[in-house]
Amino acid sequence: MGAYWFQGYVEQDTGPCFSERTVYQEKFVRDRIGKGPYKNMVLENFYVTPGRVLVDRKEPIATSDSPKLSAEGYIKRGCTLLLIQHLVTSLRHYRAHYDHFLTSLKELPVDYMVIPVVPARRLRPELVRFFARRGSPFLCVEVQAGEELSEVCWEWVAQAQGYKRMPLTLFVKDTENTSDNYSEMWSSLCEQYGIIKLTDVQDDDMLSLQNLKDSGIYPKKGSLLPGSQADYNLYYLKQGPTFDEQEDFRYHNAVPNVTIMNGQVKQVDQIIIDRESGSHMKVKIHKHFV
């Protein structure tokens, strides 16, 4: 879409406000770059929010019959960065399995990151270091029963985290099992051993702002700040909105009318416009903005 600017009601970290944004090629910029003209994109009656960062929990890409179609479904929900679960099933061949998994994702039409899901009984320090080096935003420890957490050598895991400070989080495989208070158990364990974790329990497919910051995804993705990727969603409001009305707008479950990723229109009114492959993105510094 080149170079352009717009004004409108924008969702920010502190809430909605009337603001201006400038886009140059793939990124939001603070000031105009170059000598070329900047077009004014009129967004009257539109509400602007950052592109969504989602975990593929509702429709896992790894087990999908059509990964491309599944990825398009996430784009229609406003997703501009998809966190794809990768189950670690082998301690001997996990490197080769990871590389093979990446190969299968190359044609997805959305930017993506890979989050390793490691059953608690397989969690080892070398896995933490490996996936931190590969730029995963966080690692998920999968449990089916609370006692599995006591089988991990957490002192070694905490030591391995010192390399890149990649946070861990807990995934409960059997969500219907409510006999254990997993959230409380996990918080207590992390405090006891000094485990770096995501602040919020990731029990939804949409990452909270704090988890975006913990993982190092923010502000490159999930924000509208200068220097971040030009990812955003547009929601059409039938009448000219007032500021008070914007405060009442809830976009988390709403379907965007337009989704822009890296400055390019990806979907309009639930029709995919651009099926160009996305990129495998990596986190360079975890918890950099915490």
C-alpha positions in Angstrom: 0.0 0.0 0.0 3.1 2.2 -0.1 3.2 5.4 2.1 0.1 6.8 3.7 -1.4 8.2 6.9 -4.7 8.1 8.6 -6.7 9.5 11.5 -9.3 7.8 13.5 -10.3 6.2 16.7 -7.5 3.9 17.6 -7.2 1.2 20.3 -4.1 1.8 22.4 -2.6 0.2 25.5 -4.4 2.7 27.7 -7.7 2.5 25.8 -9.3 4.1 22.7 -8.4 7.6 21.6 -8.6 9.7 18.4 -5.1 9.5 17.0 -3.0 9.6 13.8 -0.8 6.9 12.3 1.8 7.0 9.5 2.7 3.9 7.5 5.7 3.5 5.3 5.9 0.2 3.4 5.6 -2.5 6.1 5.8 -0.5 9.3 4.3 2.3 11.3 6.8 5.2 11.4 7.0 8.2 13.7 7.8 10.7 10.9 7.6 10.7 7.1 10.5 8.9 5.4 11.7 9.8 1.9 10.5 12.6 -0.4 7.6 10.8 -2.0 4.0 11.8 -1.4 1.9 10.2 1.4 -1.7 9.5 0.7 -4.4 10.2 3.2 -6.5 7.1 3.9 -9.9 8.2 5.1 -11.2 6.0 8.0 -14.4 7.8 8.9 -16.7 5.5 10.9 -14.0 2.9 11.3 -12.4 1.8 14.5 -8.7 0.7 14.4 -7.2 -2.0 16.5 -3.8 -3.8 16.4 -3.6 -7.1 14.5 -4.5 -10.0 16.7 -1.9 -12.4 18.0 -3.6 -15.8 18.4 -2.6 -19.3 19.5 -4.0 -22.0 17.2 -5.9 -23.7 20.0 -9.3 -23.9 18.4 -8.0 -25.3 15.1 -4.4 -26.6 15.5 -2.4 -26.2 12.3 -0.4 -29.3 13.0 -3.4 -31.6 12.8 -5.4 -29.7 10.2 -6.5 -31.4 7.0 -5.8 -28.1 5.2 -3.4 -25.8 7.0 -3.8 -23.0 4.5 -7.6 -22.9 4.9 -7.2 -23.1 8.7 -4.7 -20.2 8.6 -7.2 -18.2 6.4 -9.8 -18.8 9.0 -7.6 -17.1 11.6 -6.9 -14.2 9.2 -10.7 -13.7 9.0 -10.7 -13.3 12.7 -8.2 -10.5 12.4 -5.1 -12.6 13.1 -1.8 -11.1 11.8 0.5 -13.3 13.8 -0.4 -17.0 14.5 1.3 -18.9 17.3 1.4 -22.5 16.1 1.7 -25.3 18.6 4.4 -27.9 18.0 4.2 -31.0 20.2 7.5 -32.4 21.3 7.2 -36.2 21.2 10.9 -37.2 21.2 13.9 -36.3 23.3 16.3 -37.8 20.8 14.9 -36.4 17.5 13.3 -33.1 18.6 15.7 -31.0 16.5 14.9 -32.9 13.2 11.2 -32.9 14.0 11.2 -29.1 14.6 13.0 -28.5 11.3 10.6 -30.7 9.4 7.6 -29.0 11.0 8.9 -25.6 9.9 9.1 -26.9 6.3 5.4 -27.7 6.4 4.5 -24.2 7.4 6.2 -22.3 4.6 3.1 -21.6 2.5 0.8 -20.4 5.2 -0.7 -17.0 4.3 -0.1 -15.5 7.7 3.0 -14.5 9.8 3.7 -17.2 12.4 5.8 -18.2 15.3 6.2 -21.7 16.7 5.5 -22.4 20.4 6.8 -25.8 21.6 4.4 -27.9 23.7 6.4 -30.2 25.9 4.7 -32.8 28.2 6.0 -32.3 31.7 7.6 -35.7 31.8 9.8 -34.8 28.8 10.8 -31.3 29.9 14.6 -30.9 29.9 17.0 -27.9 30.2 18.3 -28.6 26.6 14.8 -28.2 25.2 14.4 -24.8 26.9 17.8 -23.6 25.5 17.1 -25.0 22.0 13.7 -23.3 21.5 15.0 -20.1 23.0 17.8 -20.0 20.4 15.2 -20.7 17.7 13.2 -17.6 18.7 10.1 -19.2 20.1 8.2 -16.7 22.2 7.5 -19.1 25.1 7.4 -22.8 25.9 4.2 -24.6 27.1 4.5 -27.3 29.7 1.6 -29.7 29.2 0.2 -31.6 32.1 -2.7 -34.0 32.5 -2.5 -34.4 36.3 -1.0 -32.1 38.9 1.5 -34.6 40.2 3.3 -34.6 36.9 4.8 -31.2 37.9 6.7 -32.8 40.8 8.6 -35.0 38.4 10.5 -32.2 36.8 13.9 -31.0 37.9 12.9 -27.3 38.1 16.3 -26.1 39.3 17.9 -27.1 36.1 15.0 -25.7 34.0 15.4 -22.3 35.8 19.1 -22.4 35.1 18.5 -23.0 31.4 16.2 -20.0 31.3 19.0 -17.7 32.2 20.4 -18.0 28.7 17.6 -16.0 26.9 14.9 -15.6 29.6 12.2 -17.4 27.5 9.1 -17.7 29.7 7.2 -20.9 30.3 3.5 -21.3 30.7 1.2 -24.2 31.6 -1.2 -26.0 29.3 -3.7 -28.4 31.0 -4.5 -31.2 28.6 -7.7 -32.3 30.4 -9.5 -29.1 31.0 -12.5 -30.9 32.5 -10.4 -32.1 35.4 -11.0 -29.5 38.1 -9.7 -31.5 41.0 -6.4 -29.5 41.0 -6.0 -25.8 41.1 -3.5 -25.6 38.3 -3.1 -21.9 38.3 -2.3 -21.7 42.0 0.1 -24.7 41.7 1.9 -23.2 38.8 2.3 -19.8 40.4 3.6 -21.4 43.6 6.0 -23.6 41.7 7.4 -20.7 39.6 7.9 -18.6 42.7 9.6 -21.4 44.6 12.2 -22.1 41.8 12.4 -18.7 40.2 10.9 -19.9 36.9 10.3 -17.1 34.4 6.7 -17.4 33.3 4.0 -15.6 31.4 2.2 -13.2 33.7 -1.3 -14.3 32.7 -2.5 -17.9 32.5 -2.9 -18.5 28.8 -6.3 -20.2 28.8 -7.6 -18.4 25.7 -6.4 -18.3 22.1 -5.8 -14.5 22.2 -2.7 -13.3 24.0 -3.1 -10.6 26.6 -1.0 -7.4 26.3 1.1 -8.5 29.3 1.8 -11.9 27.7 2.8 -10.1 24.5 5.3 -8.1 26.5 6.6 -11.1 28.5 7.2 -13.1 25.3 9.0 -10.4 23.4 6.4 -10.3 20.7 5.4 -6.8 21.6 5.9 -4.1 20.2 6.8 -5.6 16.8 3.5 -7.4 16.6 0.3 -6.6 18.6 0.8 -2.9 18.7 0.4 0.3 16.6 3.6 1.9 17.8 6.2 3.4 15.5 8.6 0.7 14.4 6.1 -2.1 14.7 4.7 -4.0 11.7 1.8 -2.3 10.0 -0.7 -4.8 11.2 -4.2 -3.6 12.1 -7.9 -4.3 11.8 -10.7 -2.0 10.8 -14.2 -2.3 12.2 -17.0 -0.4 10.5 -19.4 1.4 12.8 -22.6 2.5 11.1 -22.8 5.9 12.7 -20.0 8.4 13.4 -18.7 7.3 16.8 -18.2 9.5 19.8 -15.3 8.9 22.2 -17.7 7.6 24.9 -19.1 5.1 22.4 -15.6 3.9 21.5 -15.0 3.1 25.2 -17.9 0.8 25.1 -16.8 -1.0 21.9 -15.6 -4.6 22.5 -13.6 -5.9 19.6 -12.2 -9.2 21.0 -15.1 -11.3 19.7 -16.0 -9.0 16.8 -15.2 -9.8 13.2 -13.1 -7.2 11.5 -14.2 -5.8 8.1 -10.7 -5.3 6.9 -7.4 -6.9 8.0 -4.0 -5.4 7.1 -0.8 -7.4 7.6 2.6 -5.8 7.0 0.9 -2.9 5.2 -1.0 -5.2 2.8 -4.7 -5.9 2.8 -5.3 -9.6 3.7 -9.1 -9.8 3.9 -12.1 -7.6 3.2 -15.6 -8.5 4.5 -14.4 -12.1 5.2 -13.0 -12.6 1.7 -9.2 -13.3 1.5 -7.6 -10.8 -0.8 -4.0 -11.7 -0.4 -2.8 -15.3 -0.1 0.9 -14.5 -0.3 2.9 -16.6 2.2 3.7 -15.1 5.6 7.0 -15.3 7.4 8.4 -17.3 10.2 9.0 -14.7 12.8 11.4 -15.1 15.8 11.7 -13.3 19.1 15.1 -11.8 19.7 14.8 -10.5 23.2 12.3 -12.0 25.7 10.7 -9.8 28.3 12.5 -6.8 26.7 9.7 -4.3 27.4 8.7 -5.6 30.9 
